[in-house]
Amino acid sequence: VAREIMEENNIIVTTARNGREAVQLAEEMEFDAVLMDIQMPEMDGLEATQIIRRNHSLSQLPIIAMTADVVEDRIQAYLAAGMNDSIFKPIVIDKMFSTLQKWVKPSSVILNRKRDEKLFKEKEEGNLLIPPLAGINIQQGLARISGNQKLYYKLLMQFLENHEQTRETFHETLHEGNYSRLKSDLHTLKGVAGTIGAEELYREIQKMECCVEEGQAEKIALQASFFYPALFQVLDSIRKLKDSVPDPNVSIEEKMSVEHLIISKEEKDLVKSLQEYLADYDMEATVVFDKLKNLPIATLYVIEFKKIQTLMSHYDFQGA
């Protein structure tokens, strides 16, 4: 999630898969700052930070903890290990950037973010295009990323893609008795759930974490009967969103390109002809468009067809 937010704001990000790799990257490459996840496989963030700090050439490198743990004792432990500051999960974009600004000096990118240009809103009416979703507090999720609906939609789709198999994965991990991996996976899921505003799921994950910490299989199985329904509700809501709201991150050009569409040969040929006539400012484009309006493709791309029709009615063939 943090990577998506930063890349949306033109920040170059390199990701380490574990603490050991984080140390290696810090020693081999030059960075303005390190966002150090506390819970990582192979080597945790505390140990990775301590190793990095032993390298005198990296003594001034800003290292910022990324954690869901807001207990004062833990925060002091991060500082004692050599970290400079903390960013708490669920991530709140403005707080994350204000923390980065304290430690990363060259960031005119951070200071000059054009958030207004990134808001996914219907220009004509200013309506929120993401409808209410069961199990997800949309207002809370959007607030965390400064109202950027395009990014929010993207995060929701990534959540769906990354966690559709979570039940099977967790079941396998429990069967193996690998509580360490389960704890790490729950921690990751909790952070993302909090960011998108999945409040009930977030609470159930917290309860699961407590059960895993105790290491009692019966308690874990009982809590799973509450955790999974909360997860499935969120996944089902995002599937419905995917089916009902077009992806705002895909441009009209991409959607309407012949290569992108899964349509009949007749429709492909007409789309290609329409593109050619529009490019040549040929009024024959209106004839082709009228034919396309009566084909199934028009029901798949209702919004796009309306926009094209409006532009053509004003003889803006280039815009169409």
C-alpha positions, 0 to 999 in steps of 0.5 A, spaced: 500 500 500 505 504 501 509 503 495 502 504 491 501 511 494 508 513 493 509 511 486 502 515 485 506 521 487 512 520 483 517 517 488 521 512 486 521 505 490 525 499 491 522 493 495 525 488 499 522 481 500 525 480 507 529 483 512 536 480 509 534 483 503 533 490 506 540 490 509 543 488 502 539 493 498 541 498 503 549 497 502 549 496 495 544 502 493 543 509 495 537 511 498 534 518 501 530 514 506 528 507 508 521 505 510 522 499 515 517 494 516 518 491 523 515 484 521 518 481 515 520 474 514 527 471 515 530 477 519 525 482 522 526 490 522 529 491 528 535 486 527 535 489 519 536 496 522 541 494 527 546 491 522 545 497 517 547 502 523 553 498 524 555 500 517 558 507 518 557 510 511 549 509 513 549 512 519 545 518 517 541 514 512 533 515 515 530 509 517 523 510 519 519 504 522 512 502 519 508 498 524 501 497 527 504 497 534 503 504 537 505 502 544 510 507 547 515 501 549 515 498 542 516 505 539 522 506 544 525 500 542 525 502 534 529 508 536 534 504 540 535 500 534 537 506 530 530 508 527 529 515 526 521 515 526 515 511 525 509 511 520 503 507 523 498 502 520 493 503 517 497 508 513 494 515 513 497 518 507 498 526 509 501 523 516 506 519 512 508 524 507 509 529 513 513 524 516 517 523 510 518 531 509 522 531 516 527 526 514 527 527 506 530 533 504 530 533 496 522 532 496 519 537 492 515 532 489 512 531 496 511 538 497 508 539 491 503 533 490 497 535 485 492 531 489 486 535 486 488 532 479 488 525 482 481 525 485 477 520 481 470 524 480 465 525 475 467 532 472 460 534 470 456 532 477 462 531 482 459 525 485 462 519 488 463 514 483 464 508 488 458 506 491 456 504 498 460 497 500 458 492 505 464 491 510 468 497 508 467 504 510 469 508 504 469 515 507 475 512 512 478 509 506 478 515 502 480 519 508 487 515 509 489 517 502 487 524 501 480 522 497 484 519 491 478 515 488 483 512 483 488 509 487 482 507 492 479 503 487 486 500 485 487 498 492 481 495 493 482 491 486 489 489 489 486 486 495 481 482 491 487 479 487 491 478 493 486 475 498 481 471 494 485 465 496 487 467 503 482 462 507 486 456 503 493 459 505 491 460 512 488 453 512 494 450 510 499 454 514 495 452 520 495 445 518 503 445 518 503 449 525 507 454 522 504 460 527 510 464 525 508 465 518 500 465 520 502 471 525 506 475 519 500 474 514 495 476 519 499 482 520 500 484 513 492 483 512 491 487 518 495 493 515 491 493 508 484 492 511 485 498 515 487 502 510 481 500 505 477 502 511 474 494 512 473 496 520 470 489 522 475 485 518 480 489 522 477 487 528 477 480 527 484 480 525 486 483 531 482 477 535 485 472 530 492 475 532 491 474 539 489 467 539 495 465 534 500 469 539 497 464 545 498 458 540 492 454 542 489 451 536 482 450 538 481 458 540 484 459 533 479 455 529 473 458 533 476 465 532 476 463 524 469 462 524 468 470 525 474 472 521 472 468 515 465 471 514 468 478 515 473 477 510 468 474 505 464 480 506 469 485 504 471 480 498 464 480 495 463 487 496 469 488 492 467 483 486 460 487 486 464 494 485 468 491 480 462 488 476 459 495 476 464 500 476 469 501 470 476 501 472 478 509 472 485 507 472 484 504 464 483 510 459 478 510 454 483 509 449 485 503 452 478 500 453 476 502 446 482 500 442 481 494 438 486 489 441 483 490 448 476 489 446 473 482 447 468 483 441 465 480 435 469 481 428 463 486 426 464 490 432 472 490 431 471 492 424 466 498 426 471 500 431 477 500 427 473 504 422 470 509 427 477 511 429 479 512 422 474 516 420 474 520 426 482 521 425 480 524 418 474 528 421 470 524 416 462 525 417 462 518 415 464 517 423 457 518 425 454 513 420 459 508 423 457 510 430 450 509 429 451 502 427 455 501 433 450 504 438 445 498 436 451 492 438 452 489 444 459 493 445 455 499 447 452 496 453 459 494 455 461 501 455 455 505 456 459 511 459 464 511 454 459 511 448 455 517 451 462 521 452 463 520 444 456 521 442 457 528 446 463 530 443 461 528 436 455 532 437 459 538 438 464 536 432 469 535 436 472 529 432 479 529 435 476 529 442 472 523 440 
